[in-house]
Amino acid sequence: MKKITRPTHKTIKKTLFTVYAFVSICITTFMIDRMFSNDYPSISQHVSLNDSWDITINNQTHRNVSLDEFRFDIVNKGDTITMMRPLPSRLDCVGNALLLQIRQSAVKIYVDADQIYQYGFDRINQNKTVGSGYLPVELPDNYAGKTLKLHLTVAEDQAFIRFDPIRIYEWKNIYRVILTENRVPLFLGCFLSIFGLVTCCITIFALLFSSKFQRILCISLFSICIGLWTLCYYNLLLIFSMPLYLICLLEYISLYLAPLPLLIYLREDVTALNRPIMYVIYRILFILQSAATTCFLAIHALNLVHFTETLKYMQILILCHLIYFVIVEFMNLQISQKLVHRLFLLGMLLLSSCVGYDLVFYYFDRYRGITISSTKGVASLGLVLFIFILLVSFYITLTQNLMRETERNSLIKSAYTDELTQIHNRRFCMEYMSRVREMEKPNHTVFCFDLNNLKITNDTYGHAQGDILIKSAAEVIVKAFEPHGIVARMGGDEFIAIAETNSSGEISSMIGEFLNGISQKNVEIPDLHLSIAYGYASCGPEEYNIEKIYQIADDRMYENKQAIKRSGASLSPAQMMVPPPST
């Protein structure tokens, strides 16, 4: 019959805490979302200007068209578009802020014959990018019933194939509407950017002490890039009054730089496969990404080819990275079956799916004028989940490495530590003496110790009392000599101390502290009768060989021991344990 394992109190507490944390996060997220969207129905009231347009594209006119349904051949650099329609005739309409979304175009806006706004023509004349995104434009107070005219000049090839909705809002609400409608990207972008910056600062400092934090630095840099890209992609930086072209520029730069830290993060997993072909592919991808990023940034800065022209090549390269990442983690999973690789593989599949969805959405929207779904920007959510998985994977890996290192250090300590006294053992002492032997002119002093009357104590009072005697001796020797070097138990009742000095004054001070320690220990522990024979020898002008110095110290310790025995020959066993008076 299979034994049923009942969960422990510790497991139950962890489970309850996990559930509590999850529920708390959900409730907090819901409350924050309500704070953003609570008054959305009132601030989002608007007048739609999506119908009744007369549109002229390169001298070809289309009359009374709806922007929701109107599609045309994709426009290219230099194409001109004129759009006209009457504004609402009621003076009590919602507001006087026109919100339109342009795509790589300069625009002039007229109300009747009066130009009220202009953007981007100076940048087109300088062959610079104008960007894409929202343009809030203030209408004159008396716009009702007049004719709205938009004149657009396309700045890039294959710019767009349809128009976005055009609406009128109250000016005071227009930025709140943008933030509320994009509150999820706002939260994700701010979280990723702040998390990345804070983690990056902490990790850079931590790297001064250990290289283990290199991968988390990659995560933080990747997080900064994706957070900035998210905020720019949804034009959320408009609230800081940043120009549209600058927001667009930051969007492309952050997107082009993002794959590099992720490639560096993956290097350990590629190396772990121990397959030369996979490492060669990794190096090719890394070189291609580095070269492409550098080249695309340079030619855009020189106004030779703008980011909009190179975006499709970068998207292809990113897709290649994602496919390669998935293959690498599949192979690692087959080799090790580690939880870390399972999590990373799950994250890569999730990220690939989200990025693939957004790329398909972008392709159909830009080149086909088809909105395949009202949900867009899922790559941001996928990236947040992926970064979370990266952090969990890093935490698991770091914990496992620390456990292995702790276990290794424990084994090393066990190999070089005496079990009873917890000081160094004979093996450690021999290796230490080997290192001293390699010094040119060591100035060390060797002290040898032998615990008196240990056999009598074991026979009379038992081995437990003998162990107390040994540990007491170790404590006295450590206190007196370890600040100046090392102390070790050579075995049985023998100890050694090697001090890094041959100064007679320091030696006398150590011996004085040693003898006082014996007296204090006998006072602290009644009937202990601690007595230790000792001898020492120092390296000097005539002798530098540490083994010979050790032998001399051992001989002197033996002479001291014999002297103690002779002075206590007529004493009882208990009296023999008392150290003889100093002469």
C-alpha positions in Angstrom: 0.0 0.0 0.0 1.4 3.4 -1.0 2.2 5.6 1.9 0.4 9.0 1.8 2.7 11.9 2.5 1.0 14.7 4.4 2.1 18.3 3.8 4.1 19.8 6.6 3.2 23.0 8.4 6.1 24.7 6.5 4.7 23.7 3.2 1.2 24.8 4.1 2.5 28.2 5.2 4.4 28.7 1.9 1.3 27.7 -0.1 -0.9 30.1 1.9 1.6 32.9 1.5 1.8 32.3 -2.2 -2.0 32.4 -2.5 -2.1 35.6 -0.4 0.6 37.3 -2.5 -1.2 36.4 -5.7 -4.6 37.6 -4.5 -3.0 40.8 -3.1 -1.4 41.5 -6.5 -4.7 40.9 -8.3 -6.7 43.2 -5.9 -4.0 45.9 -6.1 -3.9 45.8 -9.9 -7.7 45.9 -10.1 -7.8 49.0 -7.7 -5.1 50.8 -9.7 -6.9 50.1 -13.0 -10.1 51.5 -11.5 -8.3 54.6 -10.4 -7.2 55.1 -14.1 -10.5 54.2 -15.7 -13.1 55.3 -13.2 -13.9 58.6 -15.0 -13.1 57.3 -18.5 -16.7 57.4 -19.7 -16.9 61.2 -19.0 -13.4 62.2 -20.2 -13.6 60.1 -23.4 -16.7 61.8 -24.8 -15.7 63.0 -28.3 -16.9 63.9 -31.8 -15.8 61.4 -34.5 -14.6 62.8 -37.8 -14.3 59.5 -39.6 -16.8 60.1 -42.4 -17.7 62.6 -45.1 -14.1 63.1 -46.3 -12.9 64.2 -49.7 -9.4 62.8 -50.1 -7.0 63.5 -52.9 -3.9 61.2 -53.2 -1.5 62.3 -55.9 -4.2 64.1 -57.9 -6.6 61.2 -57.6 -9.7 62.3 -55.7 -12.1 60.1 -53.6 -15.3 61.8 -52.4 -17.5 61.2 -49.3 -15.3 58.4 -47.9 -15.2 56.9 -44.5 -11.8 56.5 -42.8 -13.0 53.2 -41.2 -13.4 51.6 -44.7 -11.2 53.6 -47.0 -8.1 51.7 -48.3 -5.7 52.8 -51.0 -2.4 51.8 -52.6 0.5 52.0 -50.2 2.0 55.5 -50.3 5.7 56.3 -50.6 8.1 59.1 -49.9 7.1 62.3 -51.6 3.5 61.4 -52.1 1.0 64.1 -51.2 -2.4 63.7 -49.6 -5.1 66.3 -49.1 -8.1 65.6 -46.9 -11.1 67.9 -46.5 -14.4 67.8 -44.6 -16.8 70.2 -42.8 -16.5 70.5 -39.1 -19.6 70.0 -36.9 -22.0 72.9 -37.2 -23.1 72.9 -33.5 -21.3 75.3 -31.3 -21.9 73.1 -28.2 -19.9 70.1 -29.4 -17.6 68.3 -26.9 -14.4 70.3 -27.2 -11.8 72.0 -29.3 -8.8 69.6 -29.3 -8.2 67.6 -32.5 -6.5 64.3 -32.0 -5.1 62.7 -35.2 -2.5 60.0 -35.6 0.1 60.4 -38.4 2.4 57.8 -39.9 5.7 59.0 -41.2 4.2 62.2 -42.7 4.5 65.9 -42.3 1.2 67.7 -41.9 -0.4 71.1 -42.3 -3.8 71.8 -40.8 -6.2 74.4 -42.0 -9.6 75.7 -40.8 -11.1 77.3 -43.9 -8.1 79.2 -45.3 -6.3 79.7 -42.0 -3.4 77.5 -41.2 -3.6 76.5 -37.5 -0.8 73.9 -37.2 2.2 72.6 -39.0 4.6 69.7 -38.2 7.5 68.0 -39.9 8.2 69.9 -43.1 11.4 71.3 -41.9 12.6 67.8 -41.1 11.6 66.5 -44.5 13.7 69.3 -46.1 16.7 68.2 -44.1 16.0 64.5 -45.0 15.3 63.6 -41.4 12.6 61.3 -40.0 9.4 62.8 -38.8 8.1 59.8 -36.8 4.6 58.4 -36.2 2.1 58.8 -33.4 -0.5 61.1 -31.9 -0.7 64.8 -32.7 -3.0 66.8 -30.3 -3.9 70.1 -32.1 -6.0 72.9 -30.5 -8.8 74.2 -32.7 -9.9 77.8 -32.7 -13.0 78.7 -30.6 -15.1 79.5 -33.7 -14.4 76.3 -35.7 -18.0 75.1 -35.8 -19.3 74.8 -39.4 -16.0 75.6 -41.0 -14.0 73.3 -43.3 -11.1 71.2 -41.9 -8.3 70.6 -44.3 -5.3 68.4 -43.8 -2.3 68.4 -46.2 0.1 65.5 -45.7 3.5 64.9 -47.3 4.8 61.3 -46.9 8.3 61.1 -45.6 9.2 57.4 -46.0 8.5 54.6 -48.5 5.7 52.2 -47.9 4.4 54.4 -45.1 0.8 53.4 -44.7 -2.3 52.1 -46.6 -5.1 53.6 -44.5 -5.9 56.5 -42.2 -6.4 56.3 -38.4 -9.5 57.7 -36.7 -9.7 61.5 -36.2 -11.6 62.8 -33.2 -12.3 66.0 -31.3 -11.9 66.0 -27.5 -11.9 68.6 -24.7 -8.3 69.8 -24.5 -8.0 69.2 -20.8 -8.9 65.5 -21.3 -6.9 64.6 -24.3 -3.8 63.4 -22.5 -5.8 61.6 -19.9 -7.6 59.7 -22.7 -4.3 58.6 -24.2 -3.0 57.4 -20.9 -6.2 55.7 -19.9 -6.6 53.9 -23.2 -3.0 52.7 -22.9 -2.9 52.1 -19.2 -1.7 48.5 -19.5 1.3 49.5 -21.7 1.9 52.5 -19.4 2.1 50.2 -16.3 4.3 47.6 -18.1 6.6 50.2 -19.6 7.1 52.1 -16.3 7.6 48.8 -14.4 10.2 47.5 -16.8 12.1 50.8 -17.1 12.2 51.4 -13.3 13.0 47.8 -12.5 15.7 47.7 -15.1 17.3 51.0 -14.0 17.3 50.0 -10.3 18.5 46.5 -10.9 21.2 47.7 -13.3 22.6 50.1 -10.7 22.6 47.5 -8.0 24.1 44.8 -10.2 26.9 47.0 -11.5 28.0 47.5 -7.9 27.6 43.8 -7.1 29.8 42.9 -10.2 32.7 44.5 -8.4 32.6 41.6 -5.9 31.4 38.7 -8.0 30.8 37.9 -11.7 27.8 35.7 -10.8 25.5 38.7 -11.4 26.4 39.2 -15.0 23.3 37.5 -16.2 21.0 39.6 -14.1 22.8 42.7 -15.5 21.7 41.4 -18.9 18.1 41.0 -17.7 18.1 44.6 -16.4 19.5 46.1 -19.6 17.0 44.1 -21.6 14.2 45.3 -19.3 15.3 48.9 -19.8 15.2 48.6 -23.6 11.8 46.9 -23.7 10.3 49.3 -21.1 11.5 52.3 -23.1 10.3 50.7 -26.4 6.8 50.1 -24.8 6.5 53.7 -23.6 7.5 55.1 -27.0 5.5 52.6 -29.1 2.3 53.8 -27.5 3.3 57.5 -27.5 3.1 57.6 -23.7 6.1 60.0 -23.5 3.9 62.7 -25.1 2.9 63.7 -21.5 6.5 65.0 -21.1 6.0 67.2 -24.2 8.6 65.3 -26.2 8.7 65.8 -29.9 7.1 63.0 -32.0 10.3 62.4 -34.0 12.3 62.0 -30.8 9.8 59.5 -29.3 10.0 57.5 -32.6 13.8 57.7 -32.5 14.0 56.3 -29.0 11.5 53.5 -30.0 13.8 52.3 -32.7 17.0 52.6 -30.8 15.6 50.6 -27.8 14.2 47.9 -30.1 17.5 47.6 -32.0 19.6 47.3 -28.8 17.3 44.9 -27.0 18.6 41.6 -28.6 22.2 42.2 -27.5 21.8 41.7 -23.7 19.5 38.7 -24.4 22.2 37.1 -26.6 24.8 37.6 -23.9 22.4 36.1 -21.3 22.1 33.0 -23.5 25.8 32.4 -23.9 26.1 30.1 -20.9 23.2 27.9 -22.1 24.9 27.6 -25.6 28.2 26.7 -24.0 26.6 24.1 -21.8 25.5 22.2 -24.9 29.1 21.5 -25.8 28.3 21.4 -29.5 30.6 23.4 -31.7 28.1 24.0 -34.4 25.6 25.6 -32.0 28.4 27.9 -30.7 29.4 28.8 -34.2 25.7 29.8 -35.0 25.6 31.8 -31.7 28.7 33.7 -32.7 27.3 34.4 -36.2 24.1 35.7 -34.7 25.9 37.8 -32.2 28.2 39.3 -34.8 25.3 39.9 -37.2 23.2 41.6 -34.4 26.1 43.8 -33.3 27.0 44.7 -36.9 23.4 45.4 -37.9 22.7 47.5 -34.8 25.8 49.6 -35.3 25.3 49.9 -39.0 21.6 50.9 -38.8 22.3 53.4 -36.1 25.1 55.0 -38.1 23.3 55.2 -41.4 20.3 56.7 -39.7 22.4 59.3 -37.9 24.0 60.2 -41.2 20.5 60.5 -42.8 21.4 57.9 -45.4 18.8 55.3 -44.6 16.2 55.8 -41.9 15.1 53.2 -39.3 11.8 52.7 -41.1 13.7 51.3 -44.1 15.8 48.9 -42.0 13.1 47.8 -39.6 12.0 44.8 -41.6 15.6 43.5 -41.6 15.8 43.9 -37.9 12.5 42.1 -37.5 13.8 39.2 -39.5 17.0 39.0 -37.4 14.9 39.1 -34.2 12.8 36.2 -35.5 16.0 34.2 -36.2 17.1 34.9 -32.6 13.9 33.7 -31.2 13.9 30.5 -33.2 17.5 29.8 -32.2 16.8 30.5 -28.6 13.9 28.0 -28.6 16.1 25.3 -30.3 18.9 25.9 -27.7 16.6 25.5 -24.8 14.9 22.4 -26.3 18.4 20.8 -26.6 19.3 21.8 -23.0 16.1 20.4 -21.8 16.8 17.0 -23.4 20.3 16.9 -21.9 19.6 18.0 -18.3 15.8 18.2 -17.7 16.5 21.1 -15.3 13.7 23.2 -14.1 15.6 26.3 -15.2 15.7 25.2 -18.8 12.0 24.3 -18.7 11.1 27.7 -17.4 13.4 29.4 -20.0 11.9 27.3 -22.8 8.4 28.2 -21.6 9.4 31.9 -21.6 10.9 31.7 -25.1 7.8 30.0 -26.5 5.6 32.6 -24.8 7.7 35.5 -26.0 7.9 34.1 -29.6 4.2 33.7 -29.7 3.6 37.3 -28.5 6.2 38.9 -30.8 4.9 36.8 -33.7 1.4 38.0 -33.0 2.5 41.7 -33.0 4.6 41.3 -36.1 1.6 39.8 -38.0 -0.5 42.6 -36.6 2.0 45.2 -37.7 2.3 43.7 -41.2 -1.4 43.5 -41.9 -2.0 47.0 -40.4 0.8 48.7 -42.4 0.9 46.9 -45.7 -2.7 45.5 -45.9 -4.7 48.1 -44.0 -6.4 45.3 -42.1 -6.9 45.3 -38.3 -6.8 41.6 -37.5 -7.7 42.2 -33.8 -8.5 45.1 -31.5 -5.9 43.7 -29.1 -2.4 44.9 -30.0 0.9 45.2 -28.2 0.7 41.8 -26.6 4.5 41.6 -27.0 4.9 44.0 -24.0 2.9 41.6 -21.8 4.8 38.6 -23.1 8.1 40.4 -22.5 7.1 41.2 -18.9 6.3 37.5 -18.3 9.5 36.5 -20.0 11.6 38.8 -17.9 9.8 37.5 -14.8 10.7 33.9 -15.9 14.3 35.0 -16.5 14.5 36.4 -12.9 13.0 33.2 -11.5 15.4 31.1 -13.6 18.3 33.3 -12.4 17.2 33.0 -8.8 17.0 29.2 -9.1 20.4 29.0 -10.7 22.0 31.3 -8.2 20.4 29.3 -5.3 21.6 26.0 -6.7 25.1 27.4 -7.3 25.2 28.8 -3.7 24.1 25.4 -2.4 26.8 23.6 -4.3 29.4 26.2 -3.2 28.3 25.9 0.4 28.5 22.1 0.1 31.9 22.3 -1.5 33.1 24.7 1.2 31.7 22.4 3.9 33.6 19.5 2.4 36.8 21.5 2.2 36.3 22.7 5.8 35.7 19.2 6.9 38.8 18.0 5.2 40.9 20.7 7.0 39.2 20.9 10.3 39.5 18.8 13.5 36.1 17.4 14.3 36.4 17.7 18.1 38.0 21.1 18.5 36.8 22.7 15.2 40.3 24.1 14.6 42.7 23.2 11.8 43.9 19.7 11.5 47.3 18.1 10.7 46.6 18.2 6.9 46.0 21.9 6.9 49.2 22.5 9.0 51.3 20.4 6.6 50.0 22.4 3.6 50.6 25.7 5.4 54.2 24.6 6.2 54.7 23.8 2.5 53.7 27.3 1.6 56.0 28.7 4.2 58.8 26.5 2.8 58.5 28.2 -0.6 59.1 31.7 1.0 62.5 33.1 0.5 63.2 34.2 4.1 60.3 33.3 6.4 60.2 35.0 9.8 57.9 32.5 11.4 57.9 30.9 14.9 56.7 27.4 15.5 55.1 26.5 18.9 54.5 22.8 19.8 52.2 21.8 22.6 51.4 18.5 24.4 48.5 18.1 26.8 49.7 16.6 30.1 47.9 13.8 31.8 45.2 13.2 29.1 45.5 9.4 29.6 45.1 9.7 33.4 42.0 11.9 32.9 40.4 9.4 30.4 41.2 6.4 32.7 40.0 8.2 35.9 37.1 10.4 34.8 36.2 9.0 31.4 36.6 10.1 27.8 33.9 12.8 28.1 36.1 14.6 30.7 39.1 14.0 28.4 37.3 15.7 25.5 36.6 18.7 27.7 40.3 18.8 28.6 41.3 18.7 24.9 38.7 21.4 23.9 39.8 23.6 26.8 43.4 23.3 25.7 42.5 24.3 22.1 40.6 27.3 23.3 43.5 28.6 25.3 46.0 28.0 22.5 43.7 29.6 19.9 43.1 32.7 22.0 46.8 33.3 22.6 48.3 32.4 19.2 45.7 32.4 16.4 45.7 36.3 16.0 49.3 35.9 15.0 49.1 33.0 12.6 47.5 29.5 12.6 46.7 26.9 15.2 46.1 23.2 14.5 45.6 19.9 16.3 48.2 17.5 15.1 46.4 14.5 16.7 45.6 13.1 20.1 47.0 15.5 22.7 49.4 17.4 20.4 48.8 20.9 19.1 50.9 23.3 17.0 50.9 27.1 16.4 52.8 28.9 13.7 53.1 32.6 14.3 54.1 35.0 11.5 56.8 36.7 13.6 60.2 36.0 15.2 60.2 39.0 17.5 61.2 38.0 21.0 58.9 40.7 22.5 55.9 39.4 20.6 56.8 35.7 21.5 57.0 36.6 25.2 53.7 38.3 25.0 52.0 35.3 23.4 53.5 32.9 25.9 52.4 35.1 28.8 48.9 35.2 27.4 49.0 31.5 26.9 50.0 30.8 30.6 47.4 33.2 31.9 44.8 31.5 29.8 45.6 28.1 31.4 45.2 29.6 34.9 41.9 31.3 33.9 40.6 28.1 32.4 41.3 26.1 35.6 39.5 28.8 37.6 36.5 28.8 35.2 36.1 25.0 35.1 36.5 23.4 38.6 38.6 20.1 38.7 39.8 20.7 35.1 43.5 20.5 36.1 44.7 21.8 32.7 48.4 21.5 32.1 50.2 21.9 28.8 53.8 21.3 27.9 55.2 23.6 25.2 58.4 24.5 23.3 59.1 26.8 20.4 61.7 27.8 17.8 62.0 30.7 15.4 63.4 31.1 11.9 66.5 33.2 11.9 69.8 34.0 10.1 71.1 30.5 10.6 68.0 28.4 9.9 65.0 29.0 7.6 63.8 25.5 7.0 60.4 25.3 8.6 60.6 21.5 9.1 63.8 21.8 11.1 62.3 24.6 13.1 59.3 22.5 13.8 61.6 19.6 14.9 63.5 21.9 17.3 60.3 23.2 18.8 59.0 19.6 19.2 62.3 18.6 21.0 62.0 21.6 23.3 58.4 20.7 24.0 59.4 17.2 24.9 62.1 18.5 27.3 59.5 20.7 29.0 57.2 17.7 29.3 59.8 15.6 30.9 60.6 18.4 33.3 56.9 18.6 34.3 56.8 14.8 34.8 59.9 14.8 37.0 58.6 17.6 39.2 55.3 15.8 39.7 56.6 12.3 40.1 55.7 11.9 43.8 52.3 13.5 43.4 48.9 11.8 43.2 47.2 11.5 39.8 44.9 14.5 40.5 47.8 16.6 41.7 49.9 15.7 38.6 47.4 17.6 36.4 48.3 20.9 38.0 50.9 22.8 36.0 54.2 23.2 37.9 55.1 26.6 39.2 57.0 28.7 36.8 60.7 29.1 37.4 
